[in-house]
């Protein structure tokens, strides 16, 4: 099923919007810099992502004005297909990555999911951002009947508590926090 999805950016796409190295985005996030508030990001599978609307206006909110590269923004929109441009994280539908999917289905190992993806039995990702695959929660849930048909050893029964937590934004399982230098950092949005 085709759904219009919100436009998102990861570190690499955020950096492209301002023609800087992706490491600069990490520097903007540093508490000592205080340029980019980590709470503005959505955390999926331990990585930060931002709504494109927020990322595109970020340069106007800093003490040192940064001009967004409109060509880079147009490329991001074109790569993501039909969608819409959210500004705030609370405007986003539930989004999952591999860690949330593993938790949702209580998969015994990451390899179970990786094999299912690699063999084409898992639905195509809705986003490929900064090298990571992301899905709308509903894309994954809609695929459950087909996953069950092709399964050999995994039941593909979604844990309704995990699904409910993902839908309400209260999920705090694997992937919900950024791991930095062995410590848990704060949860986004």
Secondary structure as UniProt FT lines:
FT   STRAND          5..6
FT   STRAND          8..9
FT   HELIX           11..17
FT   TURN            18..19
FT   HELIX           22..29
FT   TURN            31..33
FT   HELIX           38..40
FT   STRAND          42..44
FT   TURN            45..46
FT   STRAND          47..51
FT   HELIX           52..57
FT   HELIX           58..60
FT   HELIX           70..80
FT   STRAND          83..84
FT   HELIX           89..91
FT   STRAND          95..96
FT   HELIX           98..105
FT   HELIX           110..118
FT   TURN            119..120
FT   STRAND          127..129
FT   TURN            130..131
FT   STRAND          132..136
FT   HELIX           137..142
FT   HELIX           144..150
FT   HELIX           160..168
FT   TURN            174..175
FT   STRAND          179..180
FT   TURN            181..182
FT   STRAND          183..184
//
